[in-house]
Amino acid sequence: MLENEFHKLEEKQEIRTTISQIRKEIKKQDSKKAFLELLQGKESMIVDFLSEEDAKTRKNTALLIGDLKLEQAKEALIAAYLNETTLYVKSAYLTALGKLDVRENLEFFKNRLQEVKNQQVPAEEQKHQGEEIRELNEIILKTEGAKKHQFTGFQMPHEMLLLTNREQREVTFSEVKEIGASVQRKAELHPLGVLVFSKEVTPFTKLRTYRELLFPIHTNERIPAMPHRAAELLWHSDLYAFLTECHEGDAPFFFRLEVKSAEPKTEFVKKLGASLEKKSDWKLANSTTDYEIEIRLIEAKDGSFVPFLKLYSMKMKRFAYRKNAIAMSIHPATAAMLMYLAKPYLKENAQILDPCCGVGTMLIERDILVPAREKYGIDIFGDAIDMARENAALAGEKINFIHRDYFDFKHDYKFDEIVTNMPVKGKKAKEDMDAFYARFFEKSKSLLAEDGIIIMYSNEVGFVKKQLRLQPCYRLIQEYTIRKKDSYCLFIIGMK
């Protein structure tokens, strides 16, 4: 296939189509290497196609050079870029150059960026101007790295949204109240979590039961699903003033867009990013890799969006220990929230066992909240045990992790607590899960102390309740709904 396409190029047959086909082919494993071997010593043949009359051929040629990383074509690409008169092709040259070593050309690209920003182009060409500016920014970022802004704190109080579990917002609200009125000016429940109003940020970064800290962006009206109007509202909001208040350093601020909606909004996101760059005169620069802020739009019932800001410049170290995770790992904020709910039943200096420990998150959060004496984690998945050991070391936790099936585990003494995030059903049959829960409760009897408890997070409410009926040695002490939509609950179960 590649040989045929290569010979077509040699004969200059169907150049544009052939180059497009080659670009598709070399994405396959080993195909790029095979094509480079065919091309060896004949690289100038590809470079010559940058002079073709057809604009799309020039564009495809530039992109192919980038795909192949033909360093010897760098100067030819720069010359072709400068001579290009078709605006939609210009960004293709820059995409290719971004894949080459252009460190010695950095000043050229910086100067060129300012030139393009100052150009006045017709409205119908502004899209292509924006693409050119983005590619120039990406080259500069890749070559010298982003000049990240340092978060310096606030001069005045601001609203902060602690995004948390909807069914258990009161948990985070209780944590907030424990901080004290001297820090927060206002704290109230919000549909997405807890809203606080404070000049101080640090105390809230240390709370463990919320997932994310977002800052509301205040606009004159809800953000519509219209890119240009949305960009106008965002730019004329308090967004940029907020960023400059709490950061050192000059523009641009590198951002990414995140839209939370029922349906994908890919085209809207793309157009909004470009429009916001233009509207802000590139004081806000869209970047997919080196962003330091996230502008998040959460869809409301009427189809409009409520805007929030997330600051990656503000270092959050709450869960720095969680270096490793697997697909089914519990989020550390969820684990912390579960432990907070279970706190009235936890003992200091307890002996604890997690029979399905995964990467160790539940055990670590349990011990952070109420220090325990002995902690054991068991998992049948050996890689998870290795990850758990590393996570625990980073958390400064001494936990005994054992690669073993829980049903084969034996111990010299009994445990005060069994703390576990139960495995999900996945592709297992209902009968298999029923049997698993039966074995789990039966096995746990032999490992729990007389006054011991099970702290269980599960979405198999029926199987849990069934075992509580069938095995009279257990009693349900407390039950909390955690995620109503998919039936996740926290069970506090004691021995009778």
Secondary structure, 3 states (H helix, E strand, C coil): CHHHHHHHHHCCCCHHHHHHHHHHHCCCCCHHHHHHHHHCCCHHHHHHHHHCCCHHHHHHHHHHHHHHCCHHHHHHHHHHHHHCCCHHHHHHHHHHHCCCCCHHHHHHHHHHHHHHHHCCCCHHHHHHHHHHHHHHHHHHHHHHCCCCCEECCCCCCEEEEEECCCCCHHHHHHHHHHHCCCCEEEEEEECCEEEEEECCCHHHHCCCCCCEEEEECCCCCCECCCHHHHHHHHHCCCHHHHHHHCEECCCCEEEEEEEECCCCCHHHHHHHHHHHHHHCCCCEEECCCCCCEEEEEEECCCCCEEEEEEECCCCCCCCCCCCCCCCCCCCHHHHHHHHHHHHHHCCCCCEEEECCCCCCHHHHHHHHHCCCCEEEEEECCHHHHHHHHHHHHHCCCCCEEEECCHHHCCCCCCEEEEEEECCCCCCCCHHHHHHHHHHHHHHHHCCEEEEEEEEEEECCHHHHHHHHHHCCCEEEEEEEEEEHHHCEEEEEEEEC
